Amino acid sequence: MVPGLKVLLFLSLHLLQEVKSTIVHLNNNGYEGVVIAINPSVPEDERLIQSIKEMITQASTYLFEATKRRFYFRNESILVPMTWKSKSEYLTPKRESYDQADVIVADPNLKYGDDPYTLQYGQCGDRGQYIHFTPNFQLTENLPMYGPRGRVFVHEWAHLRWGVFDEYNRDRPFYMSEKNTIEATRCSTHISGRIMVKECQGGICISRQCHRDSKTGLYEPKCTFIPNKAQAARDSIMFMQSLDSKNTHNREAPNLQNKMCNGRSTWNIIKKSADFQNSSPMIGKVALPRPAFSLLKSKQRVVCLVLDKSGNPITHLTRMNQAAELFLIQIIEKGSLVGLVTFDSTATIRNLLARMTSENSYLEISANLPRQVGNGTSICNGLRSGFQAITSSDQRTSGSEIILLTDGEDGQISSCFEEVKSSGAVIHTIALGPSAARELETLSDMTGGLRFYANHDVNGLMDAFSGISSRSGSISEQALQVSKTLWKELINGTVLVDSTIGNDTFFVITWTIQKPEIILQDPKGKKYTTSDFRGDDKLNIFSVRLRIPGIAETGTWTYSLFNKAGKSQSLTVTVTTRARSPTTPPVIVTAHVSQNTAWYTSPMIVYARVSQGCLPVLGASVTATIEAEDGHQVTLELWDNGAGADTLKNDGVYSRYFAEYHGNGRYSLKVRVTARKTITKVNLKQPNKALYVPGYVENDTIIWNPPRSEYSVVVTDTVMVNTEIPRGSFTVSGTSFTVSGAPHGGGHTPVFPPSKVTDLETQYVIRMSKRSWHIEDFNKATIVNTHFVTPKEAGSKEKFKFKPENIENAILRSEVSNIAEAVKFIPGLGTKMPAPTKAIALNIICNFIEINVQRNNINLRKRK
């Protein structure tokens, strides 16, 4: 157990949007707009900025050479936190922010090592989320362990920009080749070296030859491949970034690149990228320009609410105000500048920017929330007044944020697109109901803002406002929505507060007819009643709140609401809080979909990442609910099992394909997360890391590097959601997306082939060949008849070959699975070679069934 590492998954969860809106673009072979952001928790150190500059400069030259004079780094921005001292060379950021950075520099939350890694969970060729370096990696001498920092950066950039994967495999460092020899998992096989074991006792270490395992025929577990420092051959940048790189590939190696990309090389994937297709190699002997750097310093948040009051029934206006008040009092960070604009056909500035320093500051703005509906909708007038509210308060629109909420149609919204672009502001949009202007989300897309869709219910609106939290990277500033419930009648419930949260905690009660009677009790028995909750009846917002003084008590809080309206009404309980300490992150959830706009012929992937700081949380129960404009809902259990849409097993990213479209228009996403008893844990290992080199062979002498610090996966203490509360599970809204080209009403014939199987094992004997490249022409490989097999339920591990029988007009075909190998090793033969290796693969064919292929399992559901 790592001291102080505990997960109380129910209360610590907060859902944020994680749609990366990178501003990186390629301009005449040079990458511009790369943002490297330093976390607010990192102490000020001038050496860090210089190290980053040197790394990128070195990386630019190496990238140019490795891509055959096609790419280099031209303009980059280094974003330092507000906690650093101001300097004349620090500029004000525009749309650059920590949460949208391409590269972050942040401490690991546990000292499990300083390995650089890329958060990457898309499919082959999909861009990653961000690269993570630690300050210690940047500031210490680590050349022998990782190689030059510039090459490490290019290794991670390939993950991030082009969606390629590592060509080494820590879990399977050796394999039996088709030549019946044991090979190290590397690329290429021409990389020379020794296979050795290092044994230490009493401070004395020796190196010896590896022994063969009598059962597997492979080397013993402690064996390590030690490369020669001087190589006649060159390797791939995705294997060992410390060595010179050339575009060679080992298709046999059991690594993630071969698994995810069907045996294709990293260069093959890069050549198919948009960057490659839209560029040509630089010709001539023109000197490569050195990268230019801009130093930016984060500033206090500037936000203007621009709220549509047109055409709303009074109940809708009330719900909008309830959600806006929640944002003003509980979500926006202290010290931020906030303004308010309302609009219908015209717009009115209700409040110029005011600094949020006390409760009175929030109440002054919330008192001006609209009370009467208007006529007409002019979104451009609302935006222009929002810009005016910002500039009239001596602030720049560039880098400021506007939260735009509307439920009305507006055919003139495109008339101000150019004004919005030139403003430099970030526009977050909330579409309320199906009638909201169809071009609304374009404002978010063009400015890097967030986008939400909510039907006319207060829950969806509150969740949307809660998702527009701090972009600075400071965990202490982010408001965490830890509980949300909705009932029509009597409410009795509990809320769990764990040891990582409890600062600035609010309990908020809303209703639709009459205020209920309220009783709240903390874990030590102290009671709060209706009279302790504050609200302004004059505003007709139908909500009251209680702020817990100091730090909320750790443990279970209980509450009861008694409906006094005499008839059924909607009652909600919302609890928000913040991290207890800036050094101990709570567990959070970031959720999004693979694309903002989907065509009917393309499936969507739903992602939910559960993490504590940068560490993944495993074993959670994660469910996504997707709702179309007409109210049709689809519920999906998301999996972290490395199959189907899920790229890596046990990386804390829970994924699932979604293809059950129900008409065109906007779709909203909600994610529900609970802990599973005894198995929810934090994983201290990070995938997609630069390879820590164990040592080199130089002048026929093995030079070992210091062993890297290894931490095993630690099972943490877990508290379950109280089973007495059926609605106590954590559910919040995530990103929205739009669908085009779908037939109305659903019930259509599936147009997607089965998923590719990516973790085929040797017991899965489907088709086989002695040559892996033969099996890629799947129909020519040898088939084994296992007609007696019955598929298991989806989520199970299938140990048999499955082939659907009697399928007419089979037209939907999955990709060929990964290539598995089966080796028959006969003990007692000494050094004799094992029996020939068999390559095995699977292909699923279907045309009349809805099919999910997950791991080695198949779920079949015949359509009526």
N, C-alpha and C positions, 0 to 999 in steps of 0.2 A: 504493500500500500504506500503510495506517495503521500506524505503528510499534507493535510489540508485539501486533498483532492476528493471532493464529494460531488455526487450528482443527485439533485432532487428534481427530476426531469419535469414534473408537472408544473411547478411554479416558475422555474427559471427560464422557461421557453418564451421566446419572442420572435415573431416572424418578420423578417425584413425582405425587401425585394433584392434580388441579386441578378439583375439583367445588366451585364457589363456593356456600357455604352462608350467604348473606346473611341478616342479622337485620333488614333494613329492612322496615318494614311501614307501611301507610297507616292513620292513625287520625284520623277526622273531618277529612279533607282534608289533614292534616299528615303529612309523612314523618318517621318516628321510626327510630332505630337506625342512621343513616348513620355509617359508621366511616371517618375520615380518618387514615391511619397514616403516620408519618414514618419513613423508612428509617434503620437504625442508622448508616449511613455519613454522614448529614447532620450537620454540626456544630451544636451548640446555638445557637439564635438566637431570642430572644423575639419578634422582629419576624415570624417565620414564623407563629407561632400567631395573632398579631393579624391578619396578612394573610389567613389562612384564615377567621377569623371574619368579617372584613369581606366576603370573597368570598361566603360562604354567605348572609350577611344580605342582600346585594345580590341574589344569585341568587333568594332566596325571594320577594322582591317581584316580580322580573321573571317568575319562573315562574308566580306567581299571576295576573299580568296576561295572560301569553301563553296560559294554559290557561283563560281566561275564569272566573277565581275558583274554580278547582277544586283546585289543588294548591299547597302551600308546604312549607317545611322547618321542622319543629317542634323536634326534639331530635337533636343530633349529638354524636359523641364524637371527640375528637382524641387519638390514641394516640402518645405520644412514646417514643423508644427507651430502653433501660436505660442507654445511654451518657450520657444527660443527667442533670444533677444532680436529686436528689430535692427536692420542694417540698411544702408542706402541702396545696396545692390539687390535687395529683396523686392520683387515686384508683387503686385496684387494678382492672385489667380483669377481666371475667368471661369471656365467650366471645369478646370482641374480640381479634383478633390481626392481625399484619401480613399474613399469607398469605391471610386471608379478608376483608381490608379492601375497601371499595367504592371508595375513593380512596387512592392512594399518592402521597407526595411523595418523590421520589428523584432523584439526579443522573442525567443520561444517561450511559451508559457511554462514549460518544464525543461530542465536542462538535459534534454535527450540528445543534444548534439546541434551542430550548426550547419547541417547539410542543407544546401539550397534545394528548393523544390518548386514545382509549379502545381497550383491547384487546377487540375484538369480532369473532367469527368464526362466529356462529350465522346462522340464516336470518332472513328478514324478520319482525320482531316478537319475536325471541328476545333475551333479556337478554345484555348483555356481561359481561366478566370484571372489569375495573376501569378507573378513570380514572387517568391518570398526569400529574401536574404536576411540574415541576422547581422547586427552591428559587429558581433565578434568575428564573423566570417570576413567582413569588410576590413577589419582593423588588425587582424593577426596574420602572421606568416603561415600560410597553409599550402604553399606551392607543391610540396611533395605529396600531400594528401589528395588534392583536387586538381592540380594543374593550374595554369594561369587563369586568373579571374575572368579575363575576357572570353576565354574558351568556355568556361562554365556558363557565362551569360548566354553565349550562342546556343549551348546545349539546352538551356531553359527556354530561350526564345523560340527554338524549334518546337518545343512543347506548346508554348503559348500561342504562337502565331499560325503555325501550320498543322497543329494537331497530330504530331507524330509521337511515338512512345519509346521508352527505353529499350535498349538492345542487350541489356544484361538481365540477370534474374538471380536475386539473392536467395530465393527459396529453392531454385533448381540450378545451381551453378555448373552442373555437368550433365551430359546426356550421351546416349549411345547413338553414334552417327550411322548413316546408311552404309558406311564402309566397315561397320562393326568395330569401330574404335571409340574410346571414350574421349569426348571433346569438352572443353570448357565452353560455356554459353557466352559467346562473344561474336563480334562482327568486325572484321571477317575472320575466317578460320586461319588465315595466313598470319594473324597476330601471334608472334612467338613468345614463349615464356616457359616457366616451370610450374609444375603442380606439386605443392609442398604443404607440409604441416609445421606450424610453429608451436613448440611446447616449452613452457616456462615453469620452473620450480626453484624456489628459494632465490629469486632474482636472477637466475641463470636461464637463458633461453637457447634452444637449439632448433635447427631446421632439419627435417627428415623427409624422405620420400613418402608418398601416400600409399596406403594399403587399400586393396579392393575389398568391398563388402561382400561376404560370402553368400548373402541372400539376393542382393540386387545386381551384383556384378559391377556396380559403380564404385566410385571412391568413397572412403569414409567421410562422415559429416564435416570434420574439421578441415578438410582439404581446401586449399586456396590456389587460384591461378595467379601467379606472379609474372607480369609481363616484362619482357626485356625493355630496358629504357631506350635502346637504339633499335628501331624496327626497319626491316627491309620493306615490309608491307605497311600500309596505312589503314587505320580503322575508321569506323563511322563515328561522327560526333555524338551519336546517341548511345554508343557503348562506353568508351572511356575518353572523356573530354580532355584528359591530360595529354593524350597522344595526338600526333598529326592525323588529319582526317582526309579521307578520300572516299568517293562514292562507291563503296563495295558493299556486298550484302551476303549474309549467311541465312538462307531460307530455312535451314534445318533447325536453327537455334530455338529452343523453347522460351522465347521472350515475348514481352507484351506487344512489341511492334509487329512481329509475325502473327500473333494471335488476333490483334485488332484489325490489322490491315491486310489480311489474307496473304501473308508472305511477301508483300511488296516492300521494297526498300524505302527508307526515309526520303531519299532523293526522288523516287517515283511519286511519292505523296506531295512533296514540295512542288514538283513540276506541274501537278494538277491544280495547284492553288490559284486563287484569283491574282495574287501578287505575281506569280510567275507568268501566268497567261497574259497579263497586262503590262509586261515589261520585256526589255531586250537587254542583252549584255552590253556593258559600256565598251566602246571600242577605242583604240588609240592608246597613247601613253599618258593620258591626263592624270595628274596626281590626285589621289583620293582626298577629298576635303576632310578636314578634321571636324568631328561633331561640335555643334554649337549648343551651349547650355544656358537655360534661363533659370534663375533662382527665384522661387516663389515662396511667399509666407502666407499660411492660412490666416483667415480673418474671422471675426465674429460673424455669426450667421445673420443674414438680412433676408427676411421673408415678408411677402405681402399676400394676404388672403384676398382672392378675387372671387366673390360668391354671386351666383345667379339667383335672383329673387323673382324671376319672371314666371308667371303662369303656374306657380306651384300651389296646390291646395295647402291650406294652412297647416295641415298635419305634416306635409313634406317639409315645409319651412321650419317647423319645430324640430324635426329630426336633423335637418342640416345644421341648425343652430346648436343642437345637443352635441353633435360631432365636432363642430368648430370650437365650441367652448372647451371640450375635452382637449383639443390640440393646444389651445391658448394657455390653459391652466396646468396641464399635466404633461404634454409632449414637448413643446418647444423648450429649448435649453435656456437656462438663466444667462442673462447678459446679451441675448439675441435682440436684434431690432425687428419689430413686427408692425406692419400696417394693415389696414382693412379697406377694401373697396367692395361696393355692391353694385350690381348692374341689372338692367332689363334692356330696354331699347337704348337707354342712356346709362351713364355710369356716374357714381358719386364716391368721392374719397371720404370715407367715414373717419379714418384715423391716419394721419401721417405716421412715419416710423417712430415707435417709442421703445425705449430699452426696457426689457423685462427684468426688473431687479427685485420686485416684491409682488405679493399677491394683489396689491392695489393696481399695479401696472397691468396685470392680466384682466382684472375686472373692468378697467377703464375701456378696454377694447371690446370685451364681451358684452358690455352694456350697449354697444352700438350695433350689435348684430341685427339683421333686418326683422321687422315684426309684421310688415304688410307686403303682400305680393304685388308685382308690377306686371306690365304688358310688354311683349316683344322681347327679343334676345339679340344683343349685339356683343359677341365675344370680343371683337376687336376693340370696341369702346372700353370694355372692362380691362383689357390688357393695357391699353394706352394709359388709362387712369392709374393702373398699377405701377407702370413705369414712372408716371408723374409723381406718385406718392413717394417713390424711392428717391428720385432726383431732387424733389423739393425738400427732402430731408438731408441734403448734402451727401448722398451716397450714390455710387455708380450702379447702373443696372447690370453691368458686366459682373458676373459672379454671384449676383443676387438670385433669389428664388421666388417664384410665384406659384401659389397653389390655386389652380383654377377649377372650380366646381360648377357644372351646369347640367341641366336636364332638358334644355331646349334645343330646337333645330335652328341652324344659322347657315344660310347658303353663302354668306359673305366672309366666312372665316379665313379663306385663303388670301383675302385682300391684304392681310397684315403679316403674312409669312415673312416677307423680307424685313419688315420692322423688327419682328421677333428675332430673326437671325442676327441682325446687326446690333441688337440690344446686348447680346452676350448673356442674357438671363437664362436660367434653368427653369423650365415650365413643367410642373407636375400637374397632371390632369386627373380629375375624378368625374367619370361619366355616370350621372345619376339616372337610371332607368333607360329603356330602349330608345327613347326619342332624342337623346343627346346627339349633338352634331356629329356626323360621321367622320369629319376630318379632324376631330378633336385630338386624337392620339398622335396626329402628325406633329403637333406642337411639342409633345414630349419627345418623340423620336428625333426631331431635328435639333433639340437642345440638350439631350442627355438626361431628361427628366424621367420620373416614374409615371406609370399609368395604372389607373384603377377603374374598375367597373363595379357598381353596386346597384342592386334593385332598391326599391323605395322602402328600405328597412334600416333602422338605426344601427343595427349590428354591423352591416356592411360598410356604412359610412364611418362609424367609429374605427373600424379596423383599417380603413383606407387612410384616415388621418393619422392613426397610430404608426402606420408604415412609413410616414414621411419624417423620419427621425434624423438625428445628426449624421453628417457626412464626413466628420473630422477624424474618425477612427478612435476617438476617446470613448472607452466603455463606460466611464462614469457619467458621460453626458447623455447616453442613449436611454430613453424611457422604454421600459419593458412592460408590455401588457401581459400580465400573468394569469388573468382569469376573465372569462366572459361567459355569462349564462343568460338564457332567455326563457321566461316562463309566462304562462297565462294566469296561473293561480298562485297558491301559496308556495313560497320558496323556503327551503331549508337546505343549507349547503355549507361546504367548507372550502378553505383556500390554504394551500401549503406555502409557507415562506421559508426558503432555505438560507444557509449561512452566507451565500454569495450576494444576496440582495436584501432590500429592506429600507433603503434610503429614499426619502421623498415619496412615500407610499400613500396612494389615494384609493378610497373606496367610493365608487360613483353609482348612484341608483337613478334609473330613469323609469318613467311610466307614461301611459297614454291617456288616462282619464283622471285618476286621483292619486295623490301621494300615499304610498303604503306606510304601515307602521314598521319600523326598522329596529332590529336588535342585532348588535355585533359584539363578539367576545374574542379577546386575544388569547394566546396559548396559556397565559398565567391567570386567566379568569376575569380580567378587567372588562367591564361591559360599556358599550356605547349604544345610545338610543337615538330615536328620531331627532330629538332636540339638539344632538351633537352634530348633525349633518347640516351644512349650510347651502343655501340657494337663494335666488332672487325671484320671487313669485311674479314681480312686475314684468319680467322678460318672457313669461309663459314658455319657458324652455322645458318644463316638466322634468327637472333633474336636481338632485342635491348631491353633495360630496362631503367626505370626511378625510382630512389630511392627518395621518398619524404623526404625532410629534417625534422628532429624533429618528431612531432606527426602529423599524417594526420588529416586534418580537419574533424570533425564529420558532417555527412550529406550525400547528394547525389553528387557523382562525375559523370560527363558526359564525354563520349569520342566518337570520330569519326575516322574511318579509311577509307581512300580513296584508292581503288585499282588502281595502276598505271601500272599494268603489261600488260594491253591491252587484257587480257583474264582471265578467271576464275582461281582463286587460293585459297588455304586454308589459312585463316588468323585466328590467335587465340589471345585472350586477356586473360592473367592470372594475377591475383592480389593476392599477399601474404602479410601478416602482422603478428604482434605479439600482445600479450596482452598489454594494456596500463599500467596496474598496476599489480604487483604480488599479490595483495590482492583481486582483482575483476576479477573472471574468466569469460571468454566469453562463449557463448553457443557453444558446440561442438557436433559432432556426432561420435559415435564409432559403427562400423558395422562389422559383420562377419556372417558365416554360422555355423550350428550346428556341422559339421564335415568336415575335410579336404578332405576325400575320401568317396564317396558314391557308393553303389551298386545300380543297377537298381531297385532292389526290396525294397529299403529303401528311403522314402522321406527325403528331406533336409528341414531344417528350416532356414529362413533368418531373422536375427536380426539387428535392428538399434536402438541404444540407444541415445536419444537426451537429453542433460543435460546441466545445468549451474553449474559447479563444481560438487557436489554430489547430486544436486537437479534435479529431472526429469522435463522435459518440456513437457507439454500436448497440445493436440489439433493441432499438426503440421500435414501437409500433407506429407506423406513419401511414396516414390515410389522406388522400386528396379527394375533394369534392369539386367537381366542375359543373357549373350551371350556365345554361344558355339563356338568351334573352327571354324566351318563352317560359322559363322556369324549370325546364327539363334538367334533371340532375343525373350525373354519372359519378359513382364512387369507385375509386381505385385504391388498392393497397399498394404502397410503394415499397420496393425491395432494395436492399443493399447486398445482393447475393452475386454480383458479377455476371449477370446473365441478361439477355434481352437488351433493354435500353441502359441497364446499369453496367458501366464500364469496368469498375474495379470492386471487388468484394471487400467489405469491411473498411471502406474509406469514409464512412459517415454520410455518404451521399445516397439518398434513397430515390429511386427512379422508376418510371414506368411509361410505356407508350400509351398515348391516348389517340384514338381514331374514331370514336363513336360520336361523330358530329351530328348535331340536331338542328340543322338549318344554319343560315348565314348570320353574321352579326357578332356582337361582343359575347365573350365568355368570361366568367369570373372564376377564380381559383381560391379554394380554402384548403388549408392543411391542418390536420389534427394529429397531434403527437402525444403519446403516453409512454411510460416506461413499462418494460416487461420485467416481472419479478425475477431476480437473480441473474439476469443475463445482460442488462443494460450496463454499459461500461464505456470508459474512455480509452481509445487506442493511442498509444504513445508513438506509434510508427507512422511515418509519412511516406506515401508512394510518390512516384515520379520525381525522384531525387537525383542530384548529380552523384556519380559513383565515387565513394570514398575509396581511394586506391590503397590496398594493403601494403604495397611495397613495390620495388623494382629489382630487376637483375641487371647489374652494371659491372662490367669487367669480370664476368663469371662469378660475381659475389651478390648474394641476396641482401638487399638493404630494406629492412622492414620499417614501415611507418608505425608510429604509436597506435595502439588499438583505439578505434573510435568508441565512445561511450555508448553502450547498448542498454536500453531499458525495455523490459518485456511489457506486454500488454497487461495493464493492471485493472482488475475488476474493482469498481468503486462501490461505495455504499449507495444504495438506491432506495428511494421512498416511492411507493406506488400511489397513484391517484386513489383517493378514498372510494372504495367500491360501493359505499352506500349512496353515492351521488351519481346517478346515471348520466347526468349532463356535465359532470365535472371534468371531462377531458378537455384538453386545450385545443381550441379551434380559432384560427384567425385567417384573414383574407390575404391573398398574395397578389401576384401580378395578373393583369387581364390580357387577353389577346383577342384577335378577330379572325373570323373564318369566312372565306369566300368560295362560291361554287358548289356548296353542299345542297343536296336535295332537301326540301323542307319536310320536317316531321320524322326524320330518321327512318329506321327499318329498311335501309338500303343494303344492297349486296356488298360485301366487303371488297375493297379494291387494293388491299395491302397483302403482300406475301407474308408467310410465317417469318418469325425472327430467326436470325442466324444463331446456331448453337456455338458458343464460344469457349466452353470448357469441357469438351468431349474427353472422356477418359477411356482407358483401354478396355474396360468391360463393355463399352458401347460398340459392339462389332456390327457395323452396318455395311460399308464397302471398304475394300482393302487393296493395297498394292505394295510392291516392294520399293517403289519410288514415289516420293511425295509429290513430285511434279506431275506424275501420271494421274494421281488422284484428283488433281484440279480439273481435269476433264472427267467430271464425275460419272458420266454414263459409261465410260470405258473401263472403270474400275470393277473389280470382282464383287458381286453382291452375295451376302449370306442370308438365306431365307430363315426368318424368325417370325413366321406368320402367326404364331400362337400368342404373341405378346399383346397385353392389354395396357394402354397408357395409364399412368397414375394421375392423380389429381395435380393440377398446377401447383408448383411450390415443392413438390416431392422430387427426390433424386431418382431418375430413371436409370435402371441398370441393363436395359435391354434395347435392342433395335426395334424401332417402330416404323411401319410403313402403312398408311391408310389404304385399305382395300376397296376395290370397286368404285373408284372415283372417275367420273366421266369428265372429259374436257379439262384435264388438269392444266391450269394455266398460271396459277400463282405458285411460284417456286422461291424458296428461301435461298440465300447465299450458302455456298458450301461451308460447313463448320470448320473450326480449327482442325489441324492435322494432329492426331494423337498417335503415339507409337506403342507397340507391344513388343517386349523383349523377353525371350525365353532364356533364362540363365540357368545352366546346369551346375549346381555346386559340385566341387570336387575335381573340376577339370583344370584347376590351377589358372594359368594365364591364357588358356585357350579361349578363343572368341566365342561369344554366345551365338545362339541360333539367329537367323536373319530377322531383321527388324521389319515389322509390318506397319505401314501407314494406314490409318483408319480415319474415315470422315463420314459425315451425315448430311443428307439433303432432305428437306421436308417439302412435300408438294401438296397443294391444297387449292380447291376452287369453290367449295360450297360451304365451308365452315369458317367460323371465327376461331382463330388459332393464336395462342400465345406459346412461344417456345422459350422457356425459362430454364437456364442451366441444362440439365439433361432430362427435361420433362416437357410434356405437351398437354395443353388444355384444349379440349375440343368441345364446341357447343354448336350443334346443328341449328341453322336458322329455320324458322317455321315459314 
